[in-house]
């Protein structure tokens, strides 16, 4: 701990020039753009976390506990997402014939349509990033993010998962 006098203005400036703040700003913009574009395609109220569930769903169906593990979240959070999507007709659930206590989650045709639309939206937004950065810089940016993500400690399973 330093014995130097604290200068609140210097501290404020240091806090405003943070890589975390920039990453959060980009993430929030990406999230807002996806939600807006999902709504424009008829998927009002859905967000990145819903697409992340689909990215972890097997075509033949997946148990909720397996979805939670793959998403890095709790069974309760995954269960809430499943209930929400099921109530909208995007998923179905049925008892697992191997274990009646467990449920198998399957996408409906509407659910796969949503995921297809979500993949298109992701490609559109990433294409806009390429238009700003250029192809080479975008590729470098993705590589740098991947490197940082691989070296970051695992997040708590109580946190909402990072979407696709």
N, C-alpha and C positions, 0 to 999 in steps of 0.2 A: 504494500500500500504506500502510495506516494504522500509525502508531507507537503507537496506543492499546494498553493491555494487553488480552489476550484473556481473555474470561470464558466458560469452557466451558458454563456453564448457559445463558447468553444464546444462545450458538451452538446448543446443543441445542434450545432452544425455537424458534429461528428455523428450524431444520431440520425440526421437527415441524409447523410451520405453513406448509406448502408447497402451492401449487396442484397441483404435480406429484404429491405424495403423495395428495391427494384424488382426482385423476383416475385414478391407479393403483388406488386402493381401489375406485372405481366400476367401472373396467374389470375388475378381478379378480372382483368380485361378479357382474357381467354374464356374464363367462366361466364362472364356476362355475354360475350359474343355467342358462345355456344347456346346458352339458354334462349337468347333472342332468336337465333336461327332455328333452334328446335321448335320454338313456338310458331315460327313462320311456316314450318312444315307440318303443323298440326299436333305437335307434342308439347303443349302448354304445360309449364310447371316442372318439366324434367331438366336435369342438369348433368354435369360431368360424372357425378357419383353414380348415376343410373347407368351411364355408358360403361363405367368401370365394372359394374356388376355383370353386364352382358359380356364384356371381354373375358370374364372368368367363368362363364356359364358354358358347360359342355352341351353340344347339340342334342345328345340323348338325355340330358337332364343332370342336375347336380344337387347334392344335399346342401342344405343351408349352412351346416357347420363347415363343409368344404369351401363354400363360397366365402365365408367369413375368414377362413385361413388364407385363402388365395388373395383376398382383398386386404389382409392385414388389419382386420377390424374384429369387433366382437360378434358373437352369434346373435345377440340382441339387435345390434345395428343392422346387420345383414337381414335379419328377420323383418325388421321394420321396412326396409327397402322392398323386400319381397312382397309384403302385405300391400304396400302402396302401389307397386306395379301390378299386382294381381287384381286389385280393386279397379284398376284402369283397363284391364283386359290385355295387359302386356305379358303376363306370366300366368302359369297354372301351377298348382301344387297338388301332390297326392302322396299318400302314405308310401313309404319305401317298403316293397314286398319282403325285403331281407330284414328289415327292422321297423316295425310298425310305429315306433316312437319317433322315427326320423321322417322328414318330408323330402320328396324329390321335387325340384323346381325345374320347370320347362318353359321355354319361350313360346309364345303364340306367334301366329303369322304377323300380327300387329307389333309384337315385340321385336321380331327380326327386322321388320320394316323400320322401326325406330332406330335399331342399331345400325342398319344400313344408312339411314339418314344421318346419324351421328358420325359415322365414318366419313361421309361426304363433307359434313360441316368441318370436321377436323382437318381434312385435306384442303378445304377452302381457306381456312384461317392460316394454316401452315404455308399455303401458297402466297398469302398476303405477306407473311413474314419473309419469304424468299424474295418477294418484290422489293421489300425494304432493305434487306441485308445482302441480297445476291446469293446465288446457289452455294458458292464456296464457303462464305461466312456462315450461312445457315447450317451447312454440314459441320463446320468447326464448332458452332454453337451447340448443336446436338451432341457432338462428341464430348465437349467440355461438361455439359450437363450430365451426361451418362457417367463420366469419370467421377464427378462430384457425388452423384447419387450412389454409385458403387462403394464409395469410401465413407458415406454417411452412416452413422449407427442406425440400427433398425428403430423405427418409430414405435411408440407404445401402441398396443393393440386396442387401447381405449379410444384412440383418435380416429377421426373420420379418415378413410383411405384417400390417397391421392389418386384422382382419376386418370384414365388413359392418357 
